[in-house]
Amino acid sequence: MNALQKILIVDDRKENLIALRQVLRCLDVEVVEASSGNAALAATLDHRFALAILDVMMPEMSGFELAEHLRNDENTRLLPIIFITAAYPDELHIFSGYEAGGVDYIVKPYASEILLAKVKIFLELDSQRQELKRSNLVLGRAVEQSPVSVLITDTDGVIQQVNPKLCELTGYSPGELIGQNPRILQSGETSPETYRALWDTLLSGNAWRGMFHNKRKDGSLFWEQAVISPVRNDEGAVIQYVAVKEDISDRIRMEQDLQRAREDAECAGQAKLRFLQIMSHELRTPLNGILGALQILEYDKVYNAELTTSAKQALFSMIDIIDNMLEASRLESSELSFTQAPLQLELLLATLGRMFSVAVQNKGLHLRMSLAEDLPRRILTDAAHLKQIIAHLMSNAIKFTEQGTVEVRMNQESGGTSDRPVLRIDVRDTGIGIDPDKQQLVFALFTQGDDSLTRLHGGIGLGLTLTKRLAELMGGTIGLQSCVGIGTTVTVRLPLVQLP
């Protein structure tokens, strides 16, 4: 329920106050009487008045003087004042009344109907002013408490008002933003075309919608979805711009993550397709060899050592491919177990030398294997997986080397920031080398430097992937250095535990 509007009537004569109250009795208002200027000023401390009706001639303080006091008080400076007098009907006093801040000047005797009509007008204006004030208060609080950022500028783009959410988002205080241009938030990441489109739209009188990649006070970046609209006066002229902006950084990050996931899925799909093509090719090749050898043997019906050897090699190639696939599957599913046991390094190198002696001889390569003098000969490690790591590296080196040397060297080095020693294994070849842009790709699953079906060297691209994962599971690292046409060196570093 709205409180009654209040009218202040001031006169030093009691009969005049009674007469005024009688005129105003038909209005749904509260009338407050004061018999002096000081009493009237005291009443304004306790009441908000919609209108004041003042007598001009009063002892101690005239109506004109009272009006000046009211105009000088922030709470009453907009209070409408009607002067009523019987003593000063001349134009000079009438002018003085208006100059003192009066909105009307009535000379007694007056028609009560005329006074009532004027009072009703000012009461209606007060009602409208209070409604506008309430609307502005609601709007102001909506802006202040808005969960999105609000920024208001003049037509030159100078910031006039900001809300707390904008300050919270950007890290700037209102004092740091007001009077500045919104370019204080620019990061350089939003394209100039965006700003040109923004001003073209606003200058044409329309609202603009778009995104900014802006910068906070601390230098961090954030994304905003913005709607910027022109504000017009009653004549239709643009007087301000209002920007309502929402922080969409989390949404953008989610979209970027989704895009990366989509791209990764596409890459995985391509890798799967490439793997199936390579597998089909690699398995078909030895199968064709075996089938051909069996058909010749069936036709000749005599033992042929060369054909038998060829068929066996093809079978061993297929077994190797299947073993690598099973090993990759176990690595992916974390089914591998690691067992530490004593290992004699000379015996390990001797075993590896025998394993690859035929392959090296068939290609006319030199195989060199050595242990550094300061390297302990007995260590504690997972012998099977260490042997597997070196075997994969030697197999790759021999496969991609047509002439020259394959060298395996093991030595000891310090652990850098750690006091623990490290076993370093270098497998060097003088083979074809790897392009710089593909050196990191070769550690990916089913990837080779050349993964076309017409490549010169077989394999399904699992060797280096298995080696890398085994090394990491054993607490080590792997890296390579390579130069096309000169060769490749792959280095594995593993924790070294010496045994007496």
Residue pairs with C-beta under 8 A, 6 or more apart in sequence:
4 28
4 29
4 30
5 28
5 29
5 30
5 50
5 51
5 123
5 126
5 127
6 29
6 30
6 31
6 32
6 47
6 48
6 49
6 50
7 24
7 27
7 29
7 30
7 31
7 32
7 49
7 50
7 51
7 52
7 53
7 119
8 32
8 34
8 40
8 43
8 44
8 47
8 49
8 51
8 52
8 53
9 17
9 20
9 21
9 24
9 31
9 32
9 33
9 34
9 52
9 53
10 33
10 34
10 35
10 36
10 37
10 39
10 40
10 52
10 53
10 54
10 55
10 58
10 63
10 66
11 17
11 20
11 35
11 54
11 55
11 58
11 84
12 35
12 36
12 55
12 58
12 59
13 55
14 35
16 55
17 33
17 35
20 31
20 53
20 84
21 31
21 33
23 112
23 115
23 116
24 31
24 116
24 119
26 116
27 116
27 119
27 120
27 123
29 50
29 123
32 43
32 47
32 49
34 40
34 42
34 43
36 58
36 59
36 60
36 61
37 58
37 60
37 61
37 62
37 63
37 65
37 66
37 69
38 60
38 61
40 52
40 54
40 66
41 66
41 69
41 70
43 49
44 70
44 73
44 75
44 76
44 79
48 75
49 76
49 79
50 80
50 122
50 123
50 126
50 127
51 79
51 80
51 81
51 82
51 119
51 122
51 123
51 126
52 70
52 79
52 80
52 81
52 82
53 81
53 82
53 84
53 119
54 63
54 66
54 67
54 81
54 82
54 83
54 84
54 102
55 63
55 83
55 84
55 85
56 62
56 63
56 64
56 83
56 84
56 85
56 87
56 88
56 93
56 97
57 63
57 85
57 87
57 88
58 66
61 69
63 83
63 85
63 97
63 100
64 83
64 96
64 97
64 100
67 81
67 83
67 97
67 100
67 101
67 102
68 100
68 101
70 76
70 77
70 79
70 81
70 101
71 77
71 100
71 101
78 129
80 103
80 122
80 125
80 126
81 100
81 101
81 102
81 103
82 102
82 103
82 104
82 105
82 106
82 115
82 118
82 119
82 122
83 97
83 102
83 104
83 105
83 106
84 106
84 107
84 108
84 110
85 93
85 105
85 106
85 107
85 108
86 107
86 108
86 109
88 94
89 107
93 105
94 105
97 105
98 105
103 122
104 118
106 114
106 115
106 118
143 150
143 161
143 163
144 163
144 164
145 164
146 163
146 165
146 244
147 165
148 165
148 244
148 245
148 246
148 247
149 162
149 163
149 165
149 166
149 169
149 170
149 224
149 243
149 244
149 245
149 246
149 247
150 161
150 162
150 163
150 165
150 166
150 242
150 243
150 244
150 245
151 159
151 161
151 162
151 163
151 166
151 177
151 182
151 242
151 243
151 245
152 159
152 160
152 161
152 162
152 231
152 240
152 241
152 242
152 243
153 159
153 160
153 182
153 240
153 241
153 243
154 160
154 239
154 240
154 241
155 238
155 239
155 240
155 241
157 181
157 182
157 241
158 179
158 180
158 181
159 177
159 178
159 179
159 180
159 181
159 182
160 178
160 240
161 178
162 174
162 177
162 178
166 177
166 245
167 173
167 174
167 177
169 216
169 222
169 247
170 177
170 185
170 214
170 216
170 217
171 216
171 217
171 218
172 184
172 217
176 217
177 184
182 243
185 212
185 214
185 215
186 212
186 214
186 215
187 213
187 214
187 215
187 221
188 215
189 213
189 221
190 211
190 212
190 213
190 214
194 210
194 211
194 212
197 208
197 210
198 208
198 210
198 228
201 207
201 208
202 208
202 228
202 230
202 241
205 230
205 238
206 230
207 227
207 228
207 229
207 230
208 226
208 227
208 228
208 229
209 225
209 226
209 227
209 228
210 225
210 226
211 223
211 224
211 225
211 226
211 248
212 223
212 224
212 226
212 245
213 221
213 222
213 223
214 221
214 222
214 223
214 224
215 221
215 222
216 222
222 247
222 249
223 247
223 248
223 249
223 251
223 252
224 245
224 246
224 247
224 248
225 245
225 246
225 248
226 243
226 244
226 245
226 246
227 243
227 244
227 245
228 241
228 242
228 243
228 244
229 241
229 242
229 244
230 238
230 240
230 241
231 238
231 239
231 240
231 241
231 242
232 238
232 239
233 239
271 444
271 445
271 446
271 447
274 446
274 451
275 445
275 446
275 460
275 461
277 453
278 446
278 451
278 453
278 460
278 461
279 321
279 460
281 453
282 317
282 321
282 458
282 459
282 460
283 318
283 321
285 314
285 317
285 458
286 313
286 314
286 315
286 317
286 318
287 314
287 318
289 310
289 311
289 313
289 314
290 311
290 314
290 315
293 304
293 307
293 308
293 310
293 311
293 314
294 311
296 304
296 307
297 303
297 304
297 307
297 308
317 458
321 460
324 460
324 462
324 463
324 466
325 460
325 462
327 388
327 462
327 466
328 445
328 462
328 465
328 466
329 335
330 336
331 466
331 469
331 470
331 473
336 385
336 473
338 382
338 385
338 473
338 474
339 382
339 384
340 380
340 381
340 382
340 497
341 380
341 381
341 382
341 383
342 378
342 379
342 380
342 499
343 378
343 379
343 380
343 381
343 383
343 386
344 377
344 378
345 371
345 375
345 376
345 377
345 378
345 379
345 410
346 371
346 377
348 383
348 386
348 387
348 390
349 369
349 371
349 408
349 410
351 387
352 369
352 387
352 390
352 391
352 394
352 408
353 367
353 369
355 391
355 394
356 367
356 391
356 394
356 395
356 398
357 367
359 395
359 398
360 366
360 367
360 398
360 406
363 398
363 401
363 402
363 403
364 403
365 398
365 401
365 403
365 404
365 405
365 406
366 404
366 405
366 406
367 405
367 406
367 407
367 408
368 405
368 406
368 407
368 408
368 409
369 407
369 408
369 409
370 407
370 408
370 409
370 410
371 377
371 409
371 410
371 411
372 409
372 410
372 411
372 412
374 411
374 412
375 410
375 411
375 412
375 423
376 412
376 496
376 498
376 499
378 498
378 499
378 500
379 423
379 496
379 497
379 498
379 499
380 497
380 498
380 499
381 423
381 474
381 494
381 497
382 474
385 470
385 473
385 474
386 474
386 494
388 466
388 470
389 425
389 467
389 470
389 471
389 492
390 408
390 425
390 427
392 463
392 464
392 466
392 467
393 408
393 425
393 427
393 463
393 467
393 490
393 492
394 406
394 408
394 427
395 463
396 463
396 464
396 490
397 406
397 427
397 428
397 429
397 431
397 488
397 490
398 406
398 429
399 457
399 458
399 459
400 429
400 431
400 432
400 457
400 488
401 429
401 430
401 431
401 432
401 487
402 431
402 432
403 430
404 429
404 430
404 431
404 487
405 428
405 429
405 430
406 427
406 428
406 429
406 430
407 426
407 427
407 428
407 429
408 425
408 426
408 427
409 425
409 426
409 428
410 423
410 424
410 425
410 426
411 424
411 426
412 421
412 422
412 423
412 424
412 496
413 421
413 422
413 424
413 493
414 421
414 422
415 421
415 422
420 495
420 496
421 496
421 498
422 493
422 494
422 495
422 496
423 493
423 494
423 495
423 496
424 491
424 492
424 493
425 491
425 492
425 493
425 494
426 489
426 490
426 491
427 489
427 490
427 492
428 487
428 488
428 489
428 490
429 487
429 488
429 489
430 486
430 487
431 487
431 488
432 449
432 484
432 485
433 482
433 483
433 484
433 485
433 486
433 487
433 488
434 442
434 449
434 480
434 482
434 484
434 488
435 449
435 484
436 482
438 449
439 480
439 482
441 447
441 449
442 448
442 449
442 461
442 464
442 480
443 464
443 465
443 468
443 478
444 461
444 465
445 461
445 462
445 465
446 460
446 461
446 462
446 465
447 461
447 465
448 455
448 457
448 459
448 461
450 456
450 457
451 461
464 478
464 490
467 478
467 490
467 492
468 478
471 477
471 478
471 492
471 493
471 494
472 478
474 494
474 495
475 494
475 495
476 492
476 493
476 494
476 495
477 492
477 493
478 490
478 491
478 492
478 493
479 490
479 491
480 488
480 489
480 490
480 491
481 488
481 489
481 491
482 488
482 489
